Amino acid sequence: MTAKTNLQKSNDQPLSCQLETSLTREQLLELYRFLKMTRMFDEITVRLKRQAKLTGGVFTSLGQEATAVGTAFALEKQDFIAPLIRDIGAVFVKGIIPRTIFAQYLGKANAPSRATDVQFHFADLEKGFVGPISHLGDMIPVMTGVLLAARMKKENRVAVAYIGEGASSTGAFHEGVNFAAVQKLPLITIIENNGYAYSTPTRNQCAAAHFVDKAIGYGILGLTVDGNDIVACYETMKKAVEHARTSKN
C-alpha cells in the first residue's frame, strides 16, 4: 500500500490544488528540482538567443513546466516519451541532462547530432526518449510502432506522445490513436491545451466542448487535469499509466 501525503497550504509545504497525494516528501522535492531546472534552462536559452549565441529557434516551456514534469514523473524507466519541444521538463525527468541539449543548441561537435542540427531533434532510446519533430501529431503513429515492437519482444512498456490541442485535428492523430485503440496498445496521448493551435484559437479549429471527449469515439479512457497543478498532473498520469499497462481497453 502506498503511503499518502496530505499537502497543507502553508509556508513549509508545496502549494497545490490537489491536497492529497501518494508522493513522498522526497519525491515532492525531486519534482521541484525538475521544475526549477526546466525554468532555469529556459531562462538561459532565452538569454543566449538575445545575445545571438544560438542560431536556431528557441521555444520555451515557460508556464508549462508542471504538465511535462508531473506526467513524466509517473512513468517507469522502461517507458518511452515523444515530447514536444516545449516539454523539455519531461526530457529531464527521463535522464537527459541540460548540458546535452545546450551542446545541441550551440552546434557543438559533441552534441548528439554532431552539430548537423541546432534544434531539439535528437533521441536517446536507452533513456526512452524519442526526439520531437516539427510535424506535430506525427509522433503518435511512431509511438504505436514502438509499442508494437515492445509487444513482439514481450516488453512491458508504456509510450507517451505529447501534442498541442491543434494537433488533435490532424489526420496523424486520428489514425495513430485509432490504431492504438484497435490493437490495444498502451499508448497515452497528452493534449496540452493552451488555447491556440499556433495562431488559430480553439473555437476556430475544434467543435468539441472538451478535448478529452475525443477519447469516447475511440473507446478509450479519457482523463482531464489542470496542467498547472503538478501534483494533480502526477496523480492523473499515474492512473493513466496503470490503466494503460494493465488494461486491454
C-alpha positions in Angstrom: 0.0 0.0 0.0 1.3 3.4 -0.9 1.6 6.0 1.8 -0.2 9.2 1.1 1.0 12.7 1.9 -1.5 15.4 2.7 -0.3 18.8 1.4 -1.1 21.8 3.5 -1.2 25.3 2.1 1.4 26.6 4.5 4.9 28.1 4.3 6.6 24.7 4.6 4.6 22.7 2.0 4.2 23.0 -1.7 1.1 24.8 -3.0 -1.3 22.7 -5.0 -5.0 22.4 -5.7 -4.5 18.6 -5.2 -4.2 18.3 -1.4 -3.8 14.5 -1.2 -1.1 12.6 -3.0 0.8 9.3 -2.9 4.1 11.3 -3.4 6.6 11.3 -0.5 8.3 14.4 0.7 11.5 13.3 -1.0 9.6 12.9 -4.3 8.0 16.3 -3.9 11.4 17.8 -3.6 12.5 15.9 -6.7 9.6 17.3 -8.6 10.5 20.8 -7.5 14.1 20.2 -8.6 13.0 19.3 -12.1 10.6 22.3 -12.3 13.4 24.6 -11.2 15.8 23.0 -13.7 13.4 23.5 -16.5 12.7 27.1 -15.7 16.4 27.9 -15.4 17.2 26.1 -18.7 14.5 28.2 -20.5 15.7 31.5 -19.0 19.3 30.7 -20.0 18.3 29.8 -23.6 16.3 33.0 -24.0 19.3 35.0 -22.8 21.7 33.2 -25.2 19.3 33.8 -28.0 19.2 37.5 -27.3 23.0 37.5 -27.3 22.9 35.9 -30.7 24.7 32.9 -29.4 22.0 30.5 -30.6 21.4 30.2 -34.3 18.3 28.0 -34.1 14.8 28.8 -32.8 14.1 28.9 -29.1 10.7 27.6 -28.0 10.4 27.8 -24.2 8.2 25.9 -21.9 7.6 28.8 -19.5 4.4 28.3 -17.7 4.0 24.7 -19.0 6.6 23.0 -16.8 4.2 21.3 -14.5 2.5 19.3 -17.2 5.7 17.9 -18.6 7.4 17.2 -15.3 4.4 15.9 -13.5 3.3 13.4 -16.2 6.8 12.1 -16.9 7.5 11.6 -13.2 4.7 9.0 -13.2 6.4 6.8 -15.8 8.8 3.9 -15.2 12.4 3.7 -16.5 11.5 1.4 -19.4 8.7 3.7 -20.7 9.1 5.9 -23.8 8.2 9.5 -24.3 7.8 11.6 -27.5 7.6 15.2 -26.3 7.1 18.5 -27.9 9.9 21.0 -27.9 8.1 22.7 -25.0 8.0 19.6 -22.9 11.7 19.8 -22.0 10.9 19.1 -18.4 9.8 15.6 -19.3 13.1 15.0 -21.1 15.0 16.0 -17.9 12.9 13.5 -15.9 13.9 10.8 -18.4 17.5 11.4 -17.6 18.7 13.8 -20.4 21.0 16.5 -18.8 20.8 20.2 -19.7 24.4 20.1 -21.0 23.5 17.7 -23.7 20.7 20.0 -25.0 22.9 23.1 -24.7 25.6 21.3 -26.9 22.8 20.6 -29.4 21.6 24.2 -29.4 25.1 25.6 -29.7 26.1 23.3 -32.5 28.9 21.6 -30.6 30.8 18.7 -32.1 30.0 16.6 -29.0 26.2 17.2 -29.5 24.0 14.1 -30.3 23.6 15.4 -33.9 27.3 16.2 -34.2 26.5 19.9 -35.0 24.4 19.0 -38.0 21.2 20.2 -36.3 20.9 23.0 -33.8 17.3 22.2 -32.7 15.9 19.7 -30.3 15.8 17.0 -32.9 17.7 14.1 -31.3 16.8 11.0 -29.4 18.2 8.7 -26.7 16.5 5.3 -26.9 18.4 4.0 -24.0 16.6 6.5 -21.8 13.3 6.1 -23.5 13.4 9.5 -25.3 12.2 9.6 -28.9 13.1 13.0 -30.2 10.5 15.5 -31.4 10.0 16.6 -35.0 8.4 19.6 -36.5 5.3 17.7 -37.8 3.2 17.9 -34.7 1.0 14.9 -34.2 3.1 12.6 -36.4 4.8 11.1 -33.4 1.6 9.3 -32.4 1.9 6.7 -35.2 5.6 6.4 -34.4 4.9 5.6 -30.8 2.4 2.9 -31.9 5.2 1.3 -33.8 7.4 1.5 -30.7 4.7 -0.3 -28.7 4.2 -2.9 -31.4 7.9 -3.7 -31.3 7.7 -3.9 -27.5 4.8 -6.3 -27.7 6.8 -8.6 -30.1 9.7 -8.5 -27.7 7.4 -9.2 -24.7 8.5 -5.9 -23.0 6.2 -4.2 -20.5 6.4 -0.6 -21.8 4.0 2.3 -22.0 4.6 5.0 -24.6 3.5 8.7 -24.3 3.1 11.2 -27.1 2.7 14.9 -26.2 0.8 17.1 -28.5 -0.9 20.5 -28.6 -4.6 20.7 -29.0 -4.3 21.8 -32.6 -2.5 18.5 -33.5 -5.7 16.6 -32.4 -7.3 17.9 -35.6 -4.7 16.3 -37.8 -5.0 13.0 -39.6 -1.9 11.6 -37.9 -3.6 12.0 -34.5 -6.8 10.2 -35.5 -5.0 7.4 -37.4 -2.5 6.8 -34.6 -5.0 6.9 -31.7 -7.4 4.7 -33.6 -4.7 2.1 -34.5 -3.5 2.1 -30.9 -7.1 1.6 -29.6 -7.9 -1.2 -32.0 -4.6 -3.0 -31.3 -4.9 -2.5 -27.5 -1.6 -0.8 -27.3 -0.6 1.0 -24.0 -0.4 4.5 -25.7 -1.0 7.6 -23.7 -1.7 10.8 -25.7 -1.3 14.0 -23.7 -3.1 17.0 -25.2 -1.7 20.3 -23.9 -4.4 22.9 -24.5 -3.0 26.5 -24.4 -6.0 27.9 -26.3 -4.2 28.3 -29.7 -3.2 26.0 -32.5 -0.1 28.0 -33.5 -2.1 31.2 -34.3 -5.6 29.7 -34.6 -7.9 30.0 -31.5 -9.5 26.8 -30.3 -13.0 27.9 -31.2 -12.0 28.0 -34.9 -10.4 24.6 -35.1 -12.4 22.3 -32.8 -16.2 22.0 -32.2 -15.8 19.6 -29.2 -16.6 21.2 -25.8 -13.6 19.4 -24.2 -10.7 17.7 -26.0 -10.9 14.8 -23.6 -14.3 14.0 -25.2 -12.5 12.8 -28.3 -11.4 9.7 -26.4 -15.0 8.5 -26.4 -15.1 8.0 -30.1 -12.2 5.5 -29.9 -13.5 3.6 -26.9 -10.6 4.6 -24.7 -10.1 6.2 -21.3 -10.0 9.9 -21.3 -8.9 12.0 -18.3 -8.6 15.7 -17.8 -6.4 17.7 -15.4 -5.3 21.2 -14.6 -1.9 21.4 -16.3 -0.6 24.0 -13.9 -1.1 21.7 -10.9 2.0 19.4 -10.9 0.6 17.1 -8.1 -2.7 16.7 -10.0 -0.7 16.0 -13.2 1.2 13.3 -11.5 -1.7 11.6 -9.8 -3.8 11.7 -13.0 -1.0 10.4 -15.1 -0.4 7.7 -12.6 -4.0 6.5 -13.2 -3.5 6.6 -16.9 -0.2 4.7 -16.8 -1.7 2.0 -14.5 -4.7 1.7 -16.9 -2.5 1.5 -20.0 -0.2 -1.0 -18.5 -2.8 -3.4 -17.2 -6.0 -2.8 -19.2 -6.9 -4.2 -22.6 -9.3 -1.4 -23.4 
